[in-house]
Amino acid sequence: MKKRALISVSNKDGVLEFARGLAAAGYEIVSTGGTFEVLKTIGAINISDVTGFAEILDGRVKTLHPAIHGGLLAVRDNPAHMETLKAHGINTIDIVAVNLYPFKATISKQGVSEEEVIENIDIGGPSMIRSAAKNQASVAVVVDPADYVRVLAEIEAGGVSRETKKALAAKAFRHTAAYDALIAAHFTKDAYPEKLTLTYELQQPLRYGENPHQGAALYAEPVCRADSIVSAKKLHGKELSYCNLADADAALACVREFSMPAAVAVKHQNPCGVGIGETIGEAYARAFEADPVSIFGGIIALNREVCKKAAEKMSEIFLEVIIAPSYSDAALEILMKKKNLRLLTVSEKFPVSDDAEQKFSAVSGGLLIQEADKKGFDDVTLTFPTKRKPTEAELKTARFAWTCVKHIKSNGILLARDNMTVGIGPGQTNRVGAAKIAIGDAGDRAHGAVLASDAFFPMPDTVELAASYGIEVIIQPGGSIKDQDSIDACDKHGIAMIFTGMRHFKH
């Protein structure tokens, strides 16, 4: 039988050159639809001439035919299979180059209709790919234009190797699996369906993971939010590391909480300094002042354009990453003098996505999934159980503190005053231990500060500790069976306590 290649692609990059190479190697080219229009100039055969049946239903049915799938699936060293092909006049197909209707591009379009989405679900393409990949011993299946050169080179050297066919088949199955997963995700409305199909695309290999002995890579969602860390554009600096990306994501999550100019410094996925102000320069100065020791080597996220003043201040210390909506020309001139400092931009307007986002955590043998914690201060009903009530100024600081404590690891305690954090105690095994760290960091600034807790106080020891350092307001969820003990302790020391009724555990 003559050598035959079937080519039907939506991504036509390099396809004409690939087909020419196959034709020069003696392959007969069979093609369909728009691909045939491109390849007919080099003598390609229309698939209807192979099947003896015209395309029908507006092209929905054109390749689902024994003349195609028989040629793909026949086992070459099975005499019965080959006799069947001979009896029906079916030629084997040795090369398949197929990629699929642009479903991802379709669902990414603004205002796309459901009818257009459905019409871009490929049926014949996945069937041909899977048939060819199943018969990988005899058929080379190419779904990625990047593999055209490799396949042609091996053909010129005597034929596509078994090893290459296996690798191409594996890629083909990943291709169709990802395609189906994207379709399933688009139509699935259940938050937790009986089967979860996820697909991600390799964005880039990373030098290593959390430590040099761990491999790592960055993968992106097929339809990625413009305001995500994966969508960030790097303007300057060396490549981002695994830890850089994790910390930058944490910094973005925190800085997005604020509508006024804000700056967040992060170390090891915990904020170490948060400041707000009338200008971004003022906000950064406060974030720096919050903890000038921990910010060294940190990740900085800002929600306004980086100005010259902020850039001058940031250039004074070693930082790993700065991420912002944009940079002034003067700021870039200053910051680009540090050759390794990564400068990133993410989405000009820094929108907060309203999508029902989910968070994933790997556990041994499975995956934990939860709804993202998007609730904030505007979603709670405050109660004031103590005799002393907070002033308007104290309530404003309490809002700031409670917004920040949401982003530190539990058990978490945070102190704030003067539009900045002054002490942060993250990730402790008991709440009073977290309070000791936060108060220790704050030093004299603890006096008159607001203390925020991510969860309720199971006993009054944290209140007693706070009182001994002159803390005047505490904001916490409440809800402990011993709430009254903490309320009584606040009343004894003249502290105003605020209950939010909502906790913010972060593990």
NUVEXFI-870675 format. One record per residue (C-alpha): residue number from 1; residue in three letters; y negated, z, x negated. Coordinates in Angstrom, 3 decimals, padded with zeros to 6 digits. Each point is the difference from the previous one (the first is absolute). Example, Ala and Ser with C-alpha at 12.3 -4.5 7.8 and 13.67 -1.06 7.14 Angstrom:
<recs>
   nr  rest         Y         Z         X
    1   ALA   004.500   007.800  -012.300
    2   SER  -003.440  -000.660  -001.370
</recs>
This chain:
<recs>
   nr  rest         Y         Z         X
    1   MET   000.000   000.000   000.000
    2   LYS  -003.533  -000.688  -001.136
    3   LYS  -002.180   002.903  -001.069
    4   ARG  -002.376   001.030   002.733
    5   ALA  -003.002   002.335   000.210
    6   LEU  -001.555   001.225   003.234
    7   ILE  -003.702   000.874  -000.222
    8   SER  -001.996   001.513   002.873
    9   VAL  -002.900   002.243  -000.998
   10   SER  -003.136   001.427   001.554
   11   ASN  -001.362   000.834  -003.462
   12   LYS  -000.241  -003.426  -001.587
   13   ASP  -001.240   001.129  -003.418
   14   GLY   001.859  -002.031  -002.622
   15   VAL   002.448  -001.486   002.490
   16   LEU  -000.786  -003.654  -000.785
   17   GLU   000.560   000.521  -003.727
   18   PHE   003.225   001.911   000.744
   19   ALA   001.295  -002.771   002.249
   20   ARG  -000.868  -002.629  -002.600
   21   GLY   001.976   001.929  -002.593
   22   LEU   003.012   000.223   002.312
   23   ALA  -000.204  -003.693   000.855
   24   ALA  -000.149  -000.871  -003.694
   25   ALA   003.167   002.075  -000.486
   26   GLY   001.781  -002.080   002.654
   27   TYR  -000.432   002.185   003.061
   28   GLU  -000.522  -001.489   003.428
   29   ILE  -002.899   001.855   001.681
   30   VAL   000.237   000.966   003.669
   31   SER  -003.081   001.462   001.634
   32   THR  -001.605   000.995   003.301
   33   GLY  -003.329  -000.065   001.813
   34   GLY  -003.094   000.481  -002.140
   35   THR   002.043   000.198  -003.195
   36   PHE   001.506  -003.414   000.726
   37   GLU  -003.523  -001.436   000.320
   38   VAL  -000.709   001.236  -003.537
   39   LEU   003.309  -001.177  -001.476
   40   LYS   000.617  -003.319   001.739
   41   THR  -002.019  -001.749  -002.699
   42   ILE   002.816   000.772  -002.463
   43   GLY   002.740  -001.189   002.354
   44   ALA   000.880   003.218   001.867
   45   ILE   002.233  -000.366   003.063
   46   ASN  -001.080   001.459   003.314
   47   ILE   002.425   002.660   001.198
   48   SER   000.398  -001.835   003.314
   49   ASP   001.653  -002.840  -001.921
   50   VAL   002.571   002.504  -001.298
   51   THR   000.702   001.783   003.279
   52   GLY  -000.287  -003.112   002.196
   53   PHE  -002.024   002.149   002.369
   54   ALA  -003.767   000.064   000.464
   55   GLU  -002.045   003.178  -000.303
   56   ILE  -000.380   001.559   003.454
   57   LEU  -001.985   002.727   001.741
   58   ASP  -003.142  -000.665  -002.043
   59   GLY   001.929   000.415  -003.232
   60   ARG   001.693   003.276   000.975
   61   VAL   003.373  -001.671  -000.528
   62   LYS   000.479  -002.367  -002.926
   63   THR   002.286   001.532  -002.661
   64   LEU   002.460   001.985   002.159
   65   HIS   002.718  -002.660  -000.221
   66   PRO   003.535  -000.248  -001.493
   67   ALA  -001.116  -002.838  -002.263
   68   ILE  -002.323   002.509  -001.677
   69   HIS   001.874   003.296   000.158
   70   GLY   003.355  -001.635  -000.661
   71   GLY  -001.456  -001.466  -003.177
   72   LEU  -001.378   003.412  -000.965
   73   LEU   002.974   002.210   000.822
   74   ALA   003.001  -002.069  -001.036
   75   VAL   001.993   001.647  -002.789
   76   ARG   000.356  -002.719  -002.595
   77   ASP   003.438   001.005  -001.282
   78   ASN   001.419   000.418   003.508
   79   PRO   001.826  -003.264   000.815
   80   ALA  -000.113   000.644   003.752
   81   HIS  -003.780   000.421  -000.101
   82   MET  -000.503  -003.149  -001.992
   83   GLU   002.370  -001.968   002.226
   84   THR  -002.000   001.149   003.035
   85   LEU  -003.245  -001.208  -001.549
   86   LYS   001.607  -003.349  -000.795
   87   ALA   001.320  -000.357   003.543
   88   HIS  -003.469   000.558   001.458
   89   GLY  -001.924  -001.961  -002.583
   90   ILE  -001.859   003.069  -001.264
   91   ASN  -001.390   000.124  -003.522
   92   THR  -000.183   003.248  -001.964
   93   ILE  -003.427   001.431  -000.764
   94   ASP  -000.358   001.371  -003.535
   95   ILE  -003.646   001.095  -000.187
   96   VAL  -002.007   001.630   002.805
   97   ALA  -003.729   000.587  -000.397
   98   VAL  -001.272   001.763   003.103
   99   ASN  -002.737   002.487   000.714
  100   LEU  -001.017   001.210   003.382
  101   TYR  -002.659  -000.403   002.658
  102   PRO  -003.101   002.000  -001.034
  103   PHE   000.594   003.005   002.250
  104   LYS  -001.954   002.422  -002.211
  105   ALA  -003.027  -002.308  -000.143
  106   THR   000.193  -000.477   003.758
  107   ILE  -000.029   003.698   000.927
  108   SER  -002.772   000.611  -002.546
  109   LYS  -002.401  -002.298   001.871
  110   GLN  -002.664   001.551   002.202
  111   GLY   000.561  -000.590   003.709
  112   VAL   003.339  -001.762  -000.404
  113   SER   001.837  -000.516   003.301
  114   GLU   003.482   001.302   000.656
  115   GLU   001.115  -003.563   000.685
  116   GLU  -001.070  -001.108  -003.483
  117   VAL   001.744   002.998  -001.529
  118   ILE   003.253  -000.849   001.755
  119   GLU  -000.188  -003.677  -000.972
  120   ASN  -000.203   001.097  -003.641
  121   ILE   003.367   001.754   000.112
  122   ASP   002.234  -002.281  -002.028
  123   ILE   003.582  -000.511   001.251
  124   GLY   001.414  -002.988  -001.843
  125   GLY  -001.444   001.017  -003.366
  126   PRO   001.698   003.412  -000.241
  127   SER   003.247  -001.574   001.225
  128   MET  -000.009  -002.585  -002.789
  129   ILE  -000.985   002.573  -002.607
  130   ARG   002.748   002.403   001.024
  131   SER   002.611  -002.770   000.162
  132   ALA  -000.918  -001.204  -003.478
  133   ALA  -000.137   003.538  -001.408
  134   LYS   003.384   000.825   001.509
  135   ASN   001.505  -003.038  -001.735
  136   GLN  -001.714   000.880  -003.280
  137   ALA   003.047  -001.057  -002.015
  138   SER  -000.881  -003.606   000.808
  139   VAL  -003.581  -000.064   001.264
  140   ALA  -003.235   000.900  -001.781
  141   VAL  -002.539   001.363   002.505
  142   VAL  -003.661   000.065  -000.990
  143   VAL  -002.500   001.931   002.135
  144   ASP  -002.688   000.555  -002.633
  145   PRO  -001.961  -002.913  -001.549
  146   ALA  -000.105   002.032  -003.221
  147   ASP   003.723  -000.787  -000.421
  148   TYR  -000.371  -003.790   000.127
  149   VAL  -000.468  -000.363  -003.752
  150   ARG   003.019   002.186  -000.796
  151   VAL   002.273  -001.945   002.341
  152   LEU  -001.112  -003.397  -001.319
  153   ALA   000.463   001.154  -003.590
  154   GLU   003.585   001.098   000.669
  155   ILE   000.783  -003.232   001.860
  156   GLU  -001.253  -001.983  -002.990
  157   ALA   002.177   002.182  -002.249
  158   GLY   003.128  -000.777   002.010
  159   GLY  -000.234   001.911   003.299
  160   VAL  -001.237   003.197   001.598
  161   SER   002.027   002.887  -001.413
  162   ARG   002.060   002.374   002.114
  163   GLU  -002.144   002.878  -001.215
  164   THR  -003.183  -001.751   001.118
  165   LYS   001.506  -000.871   003.380
  166   LYS   000.876   003.654   000.552
  167   ALA  -003.517   001.103  -000.935
  168   LEU  -001.545  -002.645   002.263
  169   ALA   002.283   001.070   002.879
  170   ALA  -001.039   003.633  -000.416
  171   LYS  -003.656  -001.015   000.117
  172   ALA   000.726  -002.126   003.070
  173   PHE   001.534   002.935   001.862
  174   ARG  -002.998   002.159  -000.956
  175   HIS  -002.261  -002.770   001.272
  176   THR   001.627  -000.200   003.427
  177   ALA   000.403   003.786   000.245
  178   ALA  -003.711   000.516  -000.696
  179   TYR  -000.876  -002.717   002.513
  180   ASP   002.116   001.610   002.713
  181   ALA  -001.349   003.465  -000.847
  182   LEU  -003.566  -001.244   000.429
  183   ILE   000.846  -001.546   003.358
  184   ALA   001.786   003.172   001.114
  185   ALA  -002.968   002.144  -001.047
  186   HIS  -002.418  -002.219   001.910
  187   PHE   001.912   000.303   003.255
  188   THR   001.135   003.622  -000.341
  189   LYS  -002.221   002.427   001.893
  190   ASP   002.176   003.105  -000.396
  191   ALA  -001.274   002.372  -002.677
  192   TYR   003.551   000.943  -000.953
  193   PRO   002.405  -002.818   000.968
  194   GLU   003.798   000.323  -000.226
  195   LYS  -000.062  -002.194  -003.120
  196   LEU  -002.905  -000.148  -002.409
  197   THR  -000.525  -003.237  -001.900
  198   LEU  -002.670   000.084  -002.700
  199   THR  -001.131  -002.684  -002.390
  200   TYR  -002.398   000.128  -002.913
  201   GLU  -001.066  -002.589  -002.561
  202   LEU  -000.143   000.603  -003.738
  203   GLN  -003.626   000.350  -001.006
  204   GLN   000.571   000.777  -003.647
  205   PRO   002.396   001.787  -002.350
  206   LEU  -001.523   003.162  -001.479
  207   ARG   000.282   001.128  -003.593
  208   TYR   001.940   003.071   001.152
  209   GLY   000.129   002.600   002.753
  210   GLU  -001.158   003.597  -000.080
  211   ASN   001.467   000.235  -003.518
  212   PRO   000.659  -002.616  -002.707
  213   HIS   003.768   000.215   000.493
  214   GLN  -000.287  -001.032   003.695
  215   GLY  -000.225  -003.616   001.121
  216   ALA  -002.467  -000.851   002.774
  217   ALA  -001.582  -002.811   002.010
  218   LEU  -002.645  -000.437   002.682
  219   TYR   000.995  -001.659   003.268
  220   ALA  -002.340  -001.096   002.774
  221   GLU   000.381  -000.212   003.746
  222   PRO   000.254  -003.670   001.055
  223   VAL  -003.147   000.361   002.106
  224   CYS  -002.009   002.494  -002.012
  225   ARG  -003.141   001.792   001.181
  226   ALA  -003.169  -001.107  -001.774
  227   ASP  -001.004   003.623  -000.596
  228   SER   003.262   001.033  -001.679
  229   ILE   000.489   000.832  -003.655
  230   VAL   002.458  -002.909  -000.251
  231   SER  -002.795  -002.377   001.069
  232   ALA  -002.436   001.394  -002.570
  233   LYS  -001.615  -002.520  -002.345
  234   LYS  -000.154   001.002  -003.657
  235   LEU  -003.291  -000.986  -001.615
  236   HIS   000.580   001.550  -003.391
  237   GLY   002.345   002.073  -002.118
  238   LYS   003.654   000.142  -000.919
  239   GLU   002.867  -000.230   002.468
  240   LEU   000.471   002.775   002.536
  241   SER   002.887   002.399  -000.492
  242   TYR   002.310   001.558   002.587
  243   CYS  -001.957   003.282  -000.140
  244   ASN  -003.356  -001.833   000.153
  245   LEU   001.043  -001.730   003.205
  246   ALA   001.319   003.181   001.630
  247   ASP  -003.156   001.927  -000.882
  248   ALA  -002.335  -002.826   001.041
  249   ASP   001.737  -000.173   003.371
  250   ALA  -000.512   003.758   000.470
  251   ALA  -003.662  -000.291  -001.003
  252   LEU  -000.569  -002.839   002.474
  253   ALA   001.610   001.955   002.823
  254   CYS  -002.381   002.900  -000.580
  255   VAL  -003.243  -001.920  -000.545
  256   ARG   000.580  -002.027   003.189
  257   GLU  -000.445   003.200   002.014
  258   PHE  -003.757   000.015  -000.594
  259   SER  -002.715  -002.115   001.595
  260   MET  -002.784   001.147  -002.347
  261   PRO   000.073  -000.784  -003.725
  262   ALA   003.023   001.747  -001.510
  263   ALA   001.852   000.218  -003.310
  264   VAL   003.523   001.315  -000.548
  265   ALA   001.619   000.818  -003.326
  266   VAL   003.814   000.196  -000.006
  267   LYS   002.547   001.291  -002.492
  268   HIS   003.731  -000.132   000.733
  269   GLN  -000.646  -001.009   003.635
  270   ASN  -002.155   003.072   000.682
  271   PRO  -003.787  -000.147   000.302
  272   CYS  -001.560   002.034  -002.792
  273   GLY  -003.583  -000.629   001.086
  274   VAL  -001.623  -001.367   003.144
  275   GLY  -003.729  -000.440   000.551
  276   ILE  -002.236  -001.513   002.638
  277   GLY  -003.705  -000.796  -000.185
  278   GLU  -002.863  -002.192   001.081
  279   THR   000.900  -002.486  -002.740
  280   ILE   003.232  -000.884  -001.769
  281   GLY  -001.497   001.246  -003.269
  282   GLU  -000.635   003.382   001.602
  283   ALA   003.507   000.057   001.491
  284   TYR   001.622  -000.742  -003.368
  285   ALA  -002.110   002.624  -001.779
  286   ARG   001.343   002.593   002.438
  287   ALA   003.597  -001.185  -000.359
  288   PHE  -000.386   000.359  -003.766
  289   GLU  -001.658   003.400   000.244
  290   ALA   002.807   001.184   002.289
  291   ASP   002.417   000.078  -002.945
  292   PRO  -001.288  -001.593  -003.228
  293   VAL   003.216   000.922  -001.805
  294   SER   002.604  -001.465   002.369
  295   ILE  -001.906  -003.222   000.614
  296   PHE   000.643  -001.060  -003.616
  297   GLY   002.526  -002.857   000.091
  298   GLY  -000.234  -000.148   003.785
  299   ILE  -000.221  -002.657   002.685
  300   ILE  -003.346  -000.405   001.796
  301   ALA  -000.398  -001.505   003.484
  302   LEU  -003.412  -000.657   001.532
  303   ASN  -000.920  -001.378   003.405
  304   ARG  -003.236  -001.720  -001.007
  305   GLU  -000.987  -002.503  -002.674
  306   VAL  -000.032   001.555  -003.465
  307   CYS  -003.611   000.201  -001.132
  308   LYS  -001.410   000.219  -003.515
  309   LYS  -000.554   003.764   000.262
  310   ALA   003.592   000.683   001.020
  311   ALA   001.323  -002.382  -002.665
  312   GLU  -002.008   001.736  -002.726
  313   LYS   001.422   003.357   001.037
  314   MET   003.574  -001.303   000.231
  315   SER  -000.236  -001.685  -003.398
  316   GLU  -000.548   003.386  -001.651
  317   ILE   003.665   001.024   000.363
  318   PHE   003.442  -001.544  -000.213
  319   LEU   001.173  -001.295   003.385
  320   GLU   003.094  -002.056   000.794
  321   VAL  -001.117  -001.868   003.132
  322   ILE  -003.100  -000.468   002.140
  323   ILE   000.431  -001.528   003.427
  324   ALA  -002.871  -000.934   002.299
  325   PRO  -001.114  -002.683   002.465
  326   SER  -002.184  -001.626  -002.684
  327   TYR  -002.020   000.544  -003.173
  328   SER  -003.586  -000.868  -000.836
  329   ASP  -000.496  -002.325  -002.960
  330   ALA  -001.542   002.855  -001.964
  331   ALA   002.979   002.248   000.779
  332   LEU   002.471  -002.650  -001.163
  333   GLU  -001.909  -000.523  -003.240
  334   ILE   000.294   003.718  -000.740
  335   LEU   003.603   000.547   001.088
  336   MET   001.466  -003.158  -001.556
  337   LYS  -000.861   001.353  -003.423
  338   LYS   003.093   002.189   000.430
  339   LYS   002.703  -002.607  -000.579
  340   ASN   002.891   001.963   001.529
  341   LEU  -001.798   001.372   003.061
  342   ARG   001.387  -001.668   003.121
  343   LEU  -002.684  -001.060   002.468
  344   LEU   001.327  -000.837   003.455
  345   THR  -001.572  -001.205   003.214
  346   VAL   001.491   000.463   003.454
  347   SER  -001.487  -001.447   003.191
  348   GLU  -003.786  -000.187   000.136
  349   LYS  -000.391   002.148   003.115
  350   PHE   002.775   002.480  -000.781
  351   PRO   001.351  -000.052   003.563
  352   VAL   002.518   002.534   001.215
  353   SER   002.879  -001.921   001.552
  354   ASP   000.767   000.794   003.621
  355   ASP   003.572  -001.256  -000.370
  356   ALA   002.840   002.427   000.727
  357   GLU   000.824   000.503  -003.653
  358   GLN   003.232   001.640  -001.107
  359   LYS   000.804   001.878  -003.194
  360   PHE   003.346  -000.321  -001.787
  361   SER   001.663   002.438  -002.381
  362   ALA   003.306  -000.665  -001.698
  363   VAL   002.645   002.725   000.131
  364   SER   003.507  -000.111  -001.404
  365   GLY   001.944  -002.395   002.222
  366   GLY  -002.825  -000.799   002.373
  367   LEU  -003.632  -000.258   000.950
  368   LEU  -002.399   002.384   001.709
  369   ILE  -002.583  -001.656   002.240
  370   GLN  -002.968   001.571   001.695
  371   GLU  -003.209  -001.062   001.668
  372   ALA  -002.943   000.113  -002.385
  373   ASP  -002.235   003.072   000.332
  374   LYS  -003.131  -001.655   001.342
  375   LYS  -001.268   002.953   001.985
  376   GLY  -003.239   001.559  -001.143
  377   PHE  -002.752   002.394   000.942
  378   ASP  -001.074  -002.029   003.024
  379   ASP   003.513   000.322   001.465
  380   VAL   000.067   003.799   000.218
  381   THR  -001.395   002.569   002.391
  382   LEU  -001.508   002.805  -002.032
  383   THR   000.269   003.639   000.970
  384   PHE  -001.871   002.914  -001.561
  385   PRO   002.131   003.146   000.281
  386   THR  -002.070   002.335  -002.194
  387   LYS  -003.052   002.056   000.874
  388   ARG  -002.165  -001.902  -002.451
  389   LYS  -000.424  -003.673   000.828
  390   PRO  -000.806  -002.656  -002.620
  391   THR  -003.531  -001.344  -000.234
  392   GLU  -000.623  -003.712   000.469
  393   ALA  -000.250  -000.413  -003.775
  394   GLU   003.256   001.905  -000.528
  395   LEU   001.732  -002.070   002.658
  396   LYS  -001.092  -003.177  -001.772
  397   THR   001.462   001.286  -003.269
  398   ALA   003.168   001.091   001.827
  399   ARG   000.420  -003.530   001.302
  400   PHE  -000.328  -001.362  -003.528
  401   ALA   002.440   002.565  -001.421
  402   TRP   002.640  -000.536   002.678
  403   THR  -000.269  -003.782  -000.403
  404   CYS   000.667   000.392  -003.729
  405   VAL   002.851   002.533   000.259
  406   LYS   001.963  -002.519   002.069
  407   HIS   000.469  -002.008  -003.207
  408   ILE   001.337   002.687  -002.327
  409   LYS   003.660   000.940  -000.292
  410   SER   001.290   002.972   002.009
  411   ASN  -000.368   002.897  -000.224
  412   GLY  -003.636  -000.878  -000.493
  413   ILE  -003.246   001.973  -000.068
  414   LEU  -003.402  -001.552  -000.627
  415   LEU  -003.470   001.495  -000.462
  416   ALA  -003.206  -001.920   000.688
  417   ARG  -003.733   000.476   000.013
  418   ASP  -003.121  -002.078  -000.550
  419   ASN   001.718  -003.271   001.008
  420   MET   002.737   000.285  -002.620
  421   THR   003.306   001.621  -000.681
  422   VAL  -000.230   002.945  -002.378
  423   GLY   003.623   001.105  -000.218
  424   ILE   003.340  -001.592   000.874
  425   GLY   003.412   001.670  -000.009
  426   PRO   002.662  -002.631   000.731
  427   GLY   003.751   000.006   000.430
  428   GLN   000.864   003.684  -000.274
  429   THR   003.049   001.759   001.396
  430   ASN  -002.154   002.569   001.774
  431   ARG  -003.454  -000.169   001.502
  432   VAL  -001.501   002.967  -001.787
  433   GLY   001.057  -001.570  -003.305
  434   ALA  -001.854  -003.178   000.952
  435   ALA  -003.044   002.097   000.926
  436   LYS   000.045   001.755  -003.386
  437   ILE  -000.060  -003.349  -001.796
  438   ALA  -002.834  -001.358   002.155
  439   ILE  -002.059   003.162  -000.362
  440   GLY   000.654   000.107  -003.727
  441   ASP  -001.265  -003.566  -000.351
  442   ALA  -003.079   000.772   002.080
  443   GLY  -001.004   003.105  -001.949
  444   ASP  -003.456   001.182   001.071
  445   ARG  -000.275  -002.982   002.365
  446   ALA   002.565   001.633   002.300
  447   HIS  -002.702   002.364   001.256
  448   GLY  -001.310  -001.420   003.281
  449   ALA   002.528  -002.866   000.033
  450   VAL   002.166  -001.275   002.843
  451   LEU   003.758   000.311  -000.453
  452   ALA   002.239  -002.607   001.647
  453   SER   003.767   000.270   000.378
  454   ASP   002.419  -002.803   000.846
  455   ALA   002.102   002.338   002.190
  456   PHE  -000.186   003.408   001.646
  457   PHE   000.000   003.398  -001.710
  458   PRO   003.290   001.838   000.612
  459   MET  -001.664   003.229  -001.140
  460   PRO  -003.527   001.238  -000.780
  461   ASP   000.391   000.093  -003.798
  462   THR  -001.921  -003.270  -000.474
  463   VAL  -002.872   001.358   002.085
  464   GLU  -000.108   003.192  -002.051
  465   LEU  -000.070  -002.012  -003.230
  466   ALA  -002.752  -002.272   001.347
  467   ALA  -002.100   002.967   001.071
  468   SER   000.177   001.557  -003.447
  469   TYR  -001.704  -003.102  -001.429
  470   GLY  -002.764  -000.310   002.606
  471   ILE   001.410  -002.907   002.035
  472   GLU  -001.817  -000.074   003.327
  473   VAL   001.826  -002.564   002.148
  474   ILE   003.686  -000.909   000.365
  475   ILE   001.282  -003.056   001.842
  476   GLN   003.719  -000.220   000.728
  477   PRO   002.311  -001.269   002.751
  478   GLY   000.995   003.365   001.459
  479   GLY   003.262   000.318   001.885
  480   SER   001.734   002.805  -001.886
  481   ILE   001.515   002.857   001.969
  482   LYS  -002.108   002.173  -002.304
  483   ASP  -003.295  -001.805   000.599
  484   GLN  -001.552   003.211   001.296
  485   ASP   000.588   001.714  -003.348
  486   SER  -002.052  -002.700  -001.726
  487   ILE  -002.664   000.130   002.698
  488   ASP  -000.275   003.776  -000.378
  489   ALA  -000.295  -000.355  -003.780
  490   CYS  -002.803  -002.549   000.432
  491   ASP  -001.821   002.305   002.417
  492   LYS   000.334   002.897  -002.445
  493   HIS  -001.690  -002.049  -002.743
  494   GLY  -002.509  -001.926   002.128
  495   ILE   001.687  -003.369  -000.544
  496   ALA  -000.253  -002.774   002.587
  497   MET   003.351  -001.624   000.748
  498   ILE   000.518  -003.402   001.611
  499   PHE   003.283  -001.144   001.559
  500   THR   000.665  -003.748   000.206
  501   GLY   003.394   000.121   001.713
  502   MET   001.251  -002.741  -002.333
  503   ARG   001.743   000.332  -003.352
  504   HIS   000.037  -002.489  -002.861
  505   PHE   003.189   000.557  -002.001
  506   LYS   000.318  -002.482  -002.867
  507   HIS   003.221  -000.002  -002.016
</recs>
